[in-house]
């Protein structure tokens, strides 16, 4: 699983985070300083460290991760500007940003990772989405442990 996400990060140009997800991802900086015994975790730490990050926050005044910067535009303006530039994928690493971008119709592809675990509690993934969205399954990837990634494109149907 870590290898899959390492490859995804290495092929993308940027990842967008909200404050909470950004602060959770800072954990990987500790793996860079004190490598794990798992090669895949260490490689993921290098990839997440390297990829440029744009952080959307109303409360953070600065970020100290060298590859991160605070957004100085609205989410919509930032994403529209990024989409105009040539290059690779723009990843979104925060549930709150995914919902906002869904409401702005600015997501081209969803990758949903299904893990064979029922947590029993937690937030729904697509909470506070304005319109019903129908997805078209375009690809699947299944891992040895039973996890699967489902790749979807949103259709124009509602």
N, C-alpha and C positions, 0 to 999 in steps of 0.2 A: 504494500500500500504506500509506504514512504517513497519507494522508487517511482511509482506512478506519479505522485505529486511532485517529486523532484524533477521528473521529465517535463511535467506540465509547466512548472516554474521556469525551467531552463529555456522553454520555447516561447515564453510570453515576454512582453515588454514592460508591463506595469501590473501592480496589484493594488486594489483600492481597499482601504480598511476604515471602519469607524473606530472610535476611541477604544471601546472594550476589546474588540477582536485584536486590534493593534497591540494593546498592552498584554494580551494573552500570548501573542506570537513572539513577544520579546523573550519568552522562555528560551527560544532557539539560540539566542546570543550566548546563553550559558553553556549550551552544547558545543558551540564553537570554542569557547574558552576551556572547557573540560569535556573532551570528546567521549561519546558513549562507546560501549563495546560493540554496538550494532552499526555496521558500515552504512546501512541505508539511512539511519537517523543522522549520522554525521554528514552524509551527502545532502540530505534534506536541509540541514542547518546551513550548509554552504550556499545552497540555492536560495533559501529564504533570505539569507543575509545579502546576497548579491542583487536580487531583483529590486528595481525601484518601487517604492511604496508611496502612495499618496494617502494621507490620513485626514479624514473628515471629523472634526471635533469642534464643539462650542466651548469646551472647557480646557483643553490642552493649549498651552501658550507656546510650547516648543516640543520638538522631538529630538532625541539624541542618538538615534540610530543613523549612521552615515548614509544609508540608502533610502532614508525616509524623509518626507517633507510634509508639512501641513498644507492642506488645500487652501488656496486663497480665492477660489471661485466657488460658486454653488456646484452641487453634484452634477446637475444637468449641464451646466456650462463646461465643467471640467471634462465630462465624458464626451460631449459633442466635439470638443476641441481634440481630444485624444483620438476619437474615431476618424477625424479628418486626416490625421497623420499616417503616412505609410508605416508599415511594420507588422508586428505580430499581435497576438491576443492581448486584451485587457482583461485581467482576472478580477473578480470581486470576492473578497474574503470575509464579508460581514453580512449576516442575516438582515440587519436593518437596511443596509445599502441595496441588497438584492430586492427587497420589497419596494423601496423608493424607485429603483430603476425599472422594476416591473410596471409601476404606475406611470412612468414616463415612456414606456415602450422602448427602452434602450438596451434590452438584452437580446442578443442574437442566438445564444445557445446556453442551455442549462446542463450541468453535469451533476446528477444526483447520486450520491454514494449511499447505497443501502447496506447496512451492516446487520448481521443476524443476531441482533440483541434488542430486547424491548426494555427501555429504561424505566417505564412506568410513570414518568413525569417529565415535564419540560415544556418548552414553547413549541407551538406549531410553526412549521417552516414558512408557510405563506400567510401569515397573519397580516391584517390591515392592507390587503391588496384590493384596489378599487373595482377591477373588472374580472369577470370569469375569464380564464385563459385556457385554451386547448393546446396541448402539446403534441408534436409529432415525434415519435421515437425514431432516431436516426442511427443509433449504434449502441451496443452494449459491450461491457468488458467485465468478465467474472474472474475473481481472484481465488486462489487455493482455499482460503479460509471460509469461503462462502459469501464474502462481500461482493457486491456488484456495483458498477457505475453505469447508470443509464443516461445516455446523451439525448437531449430533446431540443427541438426548435419550437419556439412559440409559433402558432399559426395565426392567421388574420381573423380566424373565427372566434367568436365570443360566446 
